Amino acid sequence: MAFDGLLNWMSSDMAIDLGTANTLVFVRGKGIVLREPSVVAIKKDVKSNKVLAVGIEAKKMLGKTPEKKLAIRPIKDGVIADFEITEAMLRYFIKKVHKRSPLIRPRVVISVPSGITQVERRAVIESAESAGAREVYLIEEPMAAAIGAGLPITEPTASMVVDIGGGTTEVAVISLAGIVYSNSVKVGGDKMDEAIISHIKRRFNLMIGEQVAEKIKIAIGNVMPEEPYENIEVKGRDLVTGIPINISIDSSEVNIAISEQVAQILDAVKNALENTPPEVAADIVDRGIVLTGGGALLKNLDKLIMKDTGLPIIIAEDPLSSVVLGSGKALDNIDILREIAVT
């Protein structure tokens, strides 16, 4: 067996969906082996920052850390905001998954937003290499999502995918293993959480944290709510008295809160349709639009997009995992991987 072949056999090649909200890791031959929040807790120091926790344990610390400790998200709007912390996070996840000898370095496929710059690409590659990768391939998130959703990306038939993640919404039209049109807008689950926090602060004089806002969005988020509205009990700090209190929030309030972000996603979809060549548009009319990412689970979003566009809307079978599953499938065909990789 050649040396490179031996490395491939021993190294458990992996695909990583390095998301703003969550990081997912797929290992060839095993499937998805890790799904954890993209959060790192550090202890601030004059000389260097010491990593205290990563992933699930670090997320528990968000908004609760004392002065010299900090829980941060190193990925902002889909791209690396903190190189060192991202590298530490990647190293932790790779080590957690890849428990063999540190001498064996895996081939790694990482999904990135379609609007990523050359400098940002370099930062992702260097982070992965420093974290232990032997070879690093970058593929655009909508392409990975399309593969993960089972779309025929290599055929001369166009497919349209809308991937709504934590930091970005990626809209792309794909045909013949290439992207005919793509657009990345910095709107996703995180911006919706921020909007919910702001709305509740204005409307109820109540301060809530990120995790509570996310819980509200998941539990009763609905872009076309109808009476009787769903509601949820929310704990927060009364901005008038300063005392912690409970209030009830219903789905109509959440709809008002996130309406701007939903409108931006709808605009991105309609812009894509307006900028698609006629032959390609005909395929989309027949095949519809596929939604992936956590945002695809927002109640009635598919119905709202269908109402606005008149096109069939299909939610991927596993929208939260589509990107990493697609990246993982690309590992099995190195020729396709090289063809679709971002250079």
C-alpha positions as CSV (number, residue, x, y, z in Angstrom):
1,M,0.0,0.0,0.0
2,A,1.4,3.4,-1.0
3,F,2.2,5.8,1.9
4,D,-0.6,8.2,0.9
5,G,-3.1,5.3,0.6
6,L,-2.0,4.2,4.1
7,L,-2.6,7.7,5.5
8,N,-6.1,7.7,3.9
9,W,-6.8,4.2,5.4
10,M,-5.7,5.2,8.9
11,S,-6.8,8.8,9.2
12,S,-10.7,8.8,9.4
13,D,-11.2,11.6,7.0
14,M,-13.9,14.1,8.2
15,A,-16.2,16.8,7.1
16,I,-16.9,19.8,9.3
17,D,-19.9,22.2,9.1
18,L,-18.3,25.1,11.0
19,G,-21.5,27.0,11.7
20,T,-22.1,30.3,13.5
21,A,-24.4,28.5,16.0
22,N,-23.3,24.9,15.9
23,T,-20.4,22.8,14.6
24,L,-21.1,19.3,13.2
25,V,-18.5,16.7,12.3
26,F,-19.0,13.8,9.9
27,V,-16.4,10.9,9.8
28,R,-16.2,8.8,6.7
29,G,-17.6,5.3,7.4
30,K,-19.3,6.5,10.7
31,G,-21.6,9.4,9.8
32,I,-22.3,12.4,12.1
33,V,-20.3,11.8,15.2
34,L,-20.4,15.3,16.8
35,R,-23.0,18.1,17.1
36,E,-22.0,20.9,19.5
37,P,-22.5,24.6,19.9
38,S,-19.7,26.8,18.3
39,V,-18.9,28.4,21.7
40,V,-15.6,28.6,23.6
41,A,-15.2,29.6,27.2
42,I,-11.8,31.3,28.0
43,K,-10.0,32.7,31.0
44,K,-8.6,36.1,30.1
45,D,-5.0,36.6,30.8
46,V,-2.4,39.3,30.1
47,K,-0.1,36.8,28.2
48,S,-2.7,34.5,26.6
49,N,-6.3,33.3,26.8
50,K,-6.7,29.8,28.4
51,V,-9.5,27.7,27.0
52,L,-11.7,26.4,29.8
53,A,-14.5,24.7,27.9
54,V,-15.7,24.1,24.3
55,G,-19.1,23.3,22.8
56,I,-22.0,22.2,25.1
57,E,-20.2,23.0,28.4
58,A,-19.1,26.4,27.1
59,K,-22.6,27.3,25.9
60,K,-23.9,26.8,29.4
61,M,-21.6,29.6,30.5
62,L,-23.0,32.2,28.0
63,G,-24.0,35.3,29.8
64,K,-23.0,33.8,33.2
65,T,-19.3,34.2,33.3
66,P,-17.4,36.3,36.0
67,E,-15.2,39.3,34.9
68,K,-12.0,37.3,34.0
69,K,-13.9,34.5,32.2
70,L,-15.7,34.8,28.9
71,A,-17.9,32.6,26.8
72,I,-17.6,33.6,23.1
73,R,-18.7,32.6,19.7
74,P,-15.6,32.7,17.4
75,I,-17.7,32.4,14.2
76,K,-19.6,35.6,13.4
77,D,-22.0,35.8,10.4
78,G,-20.6,32.5,9.1
79,V,-16.9,33.6,9.0
80,I,-14.0,33.4,11.5
81,A,-14.0,36.4,13.8
82,D,-11.3,35.1,16.2
83,F,-8.6,33.1,14.5
84,E,-6.9,31.7,17.7
85,I,-10.2,30.7,19.4
86,T,-11.5,29.1,16.3
87,E,-8.3,27.1,15.9
88,A,-8.6,26.0,19.6
89,M,-12.2,25.0,19.0
90,L,-11.3,23.0,15.8
91,R,-8.5,21.3,17.6
92,Y,-10.8,20.3,20.4
93,F,-13.4,18.8,18.1
94,I,-10.9,17.0,15.9
95,K,-9.2,15.5,18.9
96,K,-12.5,14.5,20.4
97,V,-13.5,12.7,17.2
98,H,-10.1,11.5,16.1
99,K,-8.8,9.6,19.1
100,R,-6.0,7.8,17.3
101,S,-2.3,8.8,17.2
102,P,-1.7,12.6,16.7
103,L,0.8,11.5,14.0
104,I,-2.2,10.5,11.8
105,R,-3.6,13.7,10.2
106,P,-7.1,13.5,8.5
107,R,-8.2,14.9,5.3
108,V,-10.8,17.6,6.2
109,V,-13.7,19.1,4.2
110,I,-15.1,22.3,5.6
111,S,-18.2,24.1,4.4
112,V,-18.0,27.9,4.1
113,P,-20.5,30.7,3.1
114,S,-20.6,31.4,-0.6
115,G,-19.7,35.1,0.0
116,I,-16.4,34.2,1.8
117,T,-13.4,36.3,0.9
118,Q,-9.9,35.0,-0.1
119,V,-8.5,36.2,3.3
120,E,-11.3,34.4,5.2
121,R,-10.7,31.3,3.1
122,R,-7.1,31.4,4.1
123,A,-8.0,31.8,7.8
124,V,-10.3,28.7,7.7
125,I,-7.6,26.6,6.0
126,E,-4.8,27.7,8.3
127,S,-7.0,27.1,11.4
128,A,-7.8,23.5,10.2
129,E,-4.2,22.8,9.3
130,S,-3.0,24.1,12.7
131,A,-5.7,22.0,14.4
132,G,-4.2,18.8,12.8
133,A,-5.6,18.5,9.2
134,R,-3.4,16.9,6.5
135,E,-5.4,18.3,3.6
136,V,-8.2,20.9,3.7
137,Y,-10.9,21.3,1.1
138,L,-13.5,24.1,1.3
139,I,-16.9,23.7,-0.3
140,E,-19.6,26.3,-0.4
141,E,-22.5,25.8,2.1
142,P,-25.3,25.8,-0.5
143,M,-23.4,23.2,-2.6
144,A,-22.9,21.0,0.4
145,A,-26.5,21.5,1.5
146,A,-27.7,20.5,-2.0
147,I,-25.7,17.3,-2.0
148,G,-26.9,16.6,1.6
149,A,-30.5,17.1,0.5
150,G,-30.0,14.6,-2.3
151,L,-30.3,17.0,-5.2
152,P,-28.7,15.9,-8.5
153,I,-25.9,18.5,-8.6
154,T,-24.0,16.9,-11.5
155,E,-26.9,16.7,-13.9
156,P,-27.8,19.4,-16.5
157,T,-31.0,20.1,-14.4
158,A,-31.0,23.2,-12.2
159,S,-31.8,23.0,-8.4
160,M,-32.4,25.9,-6.1
161,V,-31.4,25.6,-2.4
162,V,-31.9,28.1,0.4
163,D,-29.8,27.3,3.5
164,I,-30.8,29.3,6.5
165,G,-28.1,29.0,9.2
166,G,-27.3,30.7,12.4
167,G,-25.3,33.5,10.9
168,T,-26.1,33.6,7.2
169,T,-28.8,32.6,4.6
170,E,-27.3,31.1,1.5
171,V,-29.3,31.1,-1.7
172,A,-28.0,29.2,-4.7
173,V,-28.9,27.8,-8.0
174,I,-26.8,24.7,-8.9
175,S,-26.4,22.8,-12.2
176,L,-23.6,20.6,-13.6
177,A,-21.6,20.6,-10.3
178,G,-21.4,24.4,-10.5
179,I,-23.1,27.3,-8.9
180,V,-25.1,29.3,-11.6
181,Y,-26.2,31.9,-9.0
182,S,-25.4,32.5,-5.4
183,N,-26.0,35.1,-2.7
184,S,-25.1,35.1,0.9
185,V,-26.9,37.5,3.3
186,K,-25.9,38.0,6.9
187,V,-29.3,37.0,8.3
188,G,-30.1,33.9,10.2
189,G,-31.1,32.4,13.5
190,D,-28.8,34.7,15.5
191,K,-30.2,37.9,14.1
192,M,-33.7,36.6,14.9
193,D,-32.6,35.9,18.5
194,E,-31.3,39.5,18.7
195,A,-34.5,40.8,17.3
196,I,-36.6,38.9,19.9
197,I,-34.4,40.3,22.7
198,S,-34.9,43.9,21.4
199,H,-38.6,43.4,20.9
200,I,-39.2,42.0,24.4
201,K,-37.1,44.8,25.9
202,R,-39.1,47.5,24.1
203,R,-42.6,45.9,24.5
204,F,-42.4,44.5,28.0
205,N,-39.4,46.3,29.6
206,L,-37.9,42.9,30.2
207,M,-34.3,42.0,29.6
208,I,-33.7,38.4,28.5
209,G,-30.5,36.5,27.4
210,E,-29.5,34.8,24.1
211,Q,-30.4,31.3,25.3
212,V,-33.9,32.4,26.4
213,A,-34.5,34.2,23.0
214,E,-33.4,31.0,21.1
215,K,-35.8,28.9,23.3
216,I,-38.7,31.3,22.5
217,K,-37.9,31.1,18.7
218,I,-37.7,27.3,18.7
219,A,-40.8,26.8,20.9
220,I,-43.3,29.3,19.4
221,G,-41.6,31.0,16.4
222,N,-44.2,31.2,13.6
223,V,-44.2,33.5,10.5
224,M,-48.0,33.0,9.9
225,P,-49.5,32.7,13.4
226,E,-53.2,32.2,13.9
227,E,-55.4,32.5,16.9
228,P,-55.4,30.9,19.5
229,Y,-51.7,31.9,19.6
230,E,-49.2,29.6,21.2
231,N,-47.5,31.0,24.2
232,I,-44.5,30.4,26.5
233,E,-43.5,31.6,30.0
234,V,-40.4,33.7,29.9
235,K,-38.0,34.6,32.8
236,G,-36.1,37.9,32.7
237,R,-35.1,41.0,34.6
238,D,-37.7,43.8,34.8
239,L,-35.9,47.0,33.6
240,V,-38.1,49.2,35.8
241,T,-37.7,47.4,39.2
242,G,-34.5,45.4,38.4
243,I,-36.3,42.4,39.9
244,P,-36.4,39.0,38.0
245,I,-40.0,38.2,36.8
246,N,-42.0,35.8,34.7
247,I,-44.2,36.9,31.8
248,S,-46.1,35.1,29.0
249,I,-45.1,35.7,25.4
250,D,-47.3,34.5,22.4
251,S,-46.4,33.6,18.8
252,S,-47.8,36.9,17.4
253,E,-45.2,38.8,19.4
254,V,-42.4,36.6,18.0
255,N,-43.7,37.1,14.5
256,I,-43.6,40.9,14.9
257,A,-40.1,40.6,16.4
258,I,-38.6,38.6,13.5
259,S,-40.6,40.1,10.6
260,E,-37.6,42.1,9.4
261,Q,-35.3,39.1,9.2
262,V,-38.0,37.0,7.5
263,A,-38.5,39.8,4.9
264,Q,-34.8,39.8,4.2
265,I,-34.8,36.1,3.6
266,L,-37.8,36.4,1.2
267,D,-36.0,39.2,-0.6
268,A,-32.9,37.1,-1.1
269,V,-35.1,34.3,-2.6
270,K,-36.9,36.6,-4.9
271,N,-33.6,38.3,-6.0
272,A,-32.2,34.9,-6.9
273,L,-35.3,34.0,-9.0
274,E,-35.1,37.4,-10.8
275,N,-31.4,36.9,-11.6
276,T,-31.7,33.3,-12.8
277,P,-31.5,32.6,-16.6
278,P,-34.8,31.6,-18.2
279,E,-33.8,28.0,-19.0
280,V,-32.7,27.5,-15.4
281,A,-35.9,29.2,-14.0
282,A,-38.0,26.6,-15.9
283,D,-36.2,23.8,-14.0
284,I,-36.9,25.6,-10.7
285,V,-40.6,25.9,-11.6
286,D,-40.7,22.1,-12.1
287,R,-38.5,21.1,-9.2
288,G,-39.3,23.8,-6.6
289,I,-37.0,25.3,-3.9
290,V,-35.3,23.2,-1.2
291,L,-35.0,24.6,2.3
292,T,-32.1,23.5,4.5
293,G,-30.5,24.7,7.8
294,G,-32.1,25.3,11.2
295,G,-34.2,28.2,9.8
296,A,-36.0,25.8,7.6
297,L,-37.7,24.5,10.7
298,L,-39.3,27.9,11.5
299,K,-43.0,27.2,11.5
300,N,-44.8,28.1,8.3
301,L,-41.7,29.7,6.6
302,D,-42.1,27.2,3.7
303,K,-45.8,28.2,3.3
304,L,-44.9,31.9,3.3
305,I,-42.2,31.5,0.6
306,M,-44.6,29.4,-1.5
307,K,-47.2,32.2,-1.1
308,D,-44.8,34.8,-2.2
309,T,-43.2,32.9,-5.1
310,G,-45.9,30.6,-6.2
311,L,-43.3,27.8,-6.4
312,P,-43.3,24.4,-4.6
313,I,-41.2,24.4,-1.4
314,I,-39.6,21.3,-0.1
315,I,-38.0,21.1,3.4
316,A,-34.9,18.8,3.4
317,E,-35.4,15.5,5.2
318,D,-32.8,16.5,7.9
319,P,-32.3,20.3,7.4
320,L,-30.0,20.7,10.4
321,S,-27.6,18.2,9.0
322,S,-27.8,18.8,5.3
323,V,-24.6,20.7,5.0
324,V,-22.4,18.3,6.9
325,L,-24.0,15.3,5.3
326,G,-23.3,16.8,1.8
327,S,-19.7,17.6,2.8
328,G,-19.4,14.0,4.1
329,K,-20.7,12.6,0.8
330,A,-18.1,14.7,-1.1
331,L,-15.4,12.8,0.8
332,D,-16.4,9.6,-1.0
333,N,-15.7,11.0,-4.4
334,I,-12.4,12.9,-4.6
335,D,-12.9,13.9,-8.2
336,I,-16.2,15.6,-7.5
337,L,-14.7,17.1,-4.3
338,R,-11.9,18.7,-6.3
339,E,-14.4,19.9,-8.9
340,I,-16.6,21.7,-6.4
341,A,-14.0,22.8,-3.9
342,V,-13.4,26.5,-3.5
343,T,-10.0,27.6,-4.7
